[in-house]
Amino acid sequence: MSSAVSHEMITPIKCILAMTEDQKNNQTTVEMKRQSDLIIVSAQLLLNQVKANLDKVLLDNKFLHHNLEPLKINEIISEICQILSVHANELGVEILM
């Protein structure tokens, strides 16, 4: 993935995040707010991946010296379970965390 492609993906993802946050504030049901939260978490995960790919491109091109942060595996697993629980619930399956 080139840095130009990464930047072209970052802007729409940030737009999705902003619009979903705004929409969430105007929603009335708990289920609608929960679905908005799932969209936000999914978009944030995607945004983080795009940024990581961009960092790799920049590192490979020696444009950036990166300080690595510890991986927060518990948070990542929890977010993935939240995303998958929507489909699991539709199938009558409960994901235990």
Stockholm file with secondary structure:
# STOCKHOLM 1.0

chainA/1-97         MSSAVSHEMITPIKCILAMTEDQKNNQTTVEMKRQSDLIIVSAQLLLNQVKANLDKVLLDNKFLHHNLEPLKINEIISEICQILSVHANELGVEILM
#=GR chainA/1-97 SS CCHHHHHHHHHHHHHHHHHHHHHHHTCCSHHHHHHHHHHHHHHHHHHHHHHHHHHHHHHHTTCCCCCCCCCCHHHHHHHHHHHHHHHHHHTTCCCCC
#=GC SS_cons        CCHHHHHHHHHHHHHHHHHHHHHHHTCCSHHHHHHHHHHHHHHHHHHHHHHHHHHHHHHHTTCCCCCCCCCCHHHHHHHHHHHHHHHHHHTTCCCCC
//
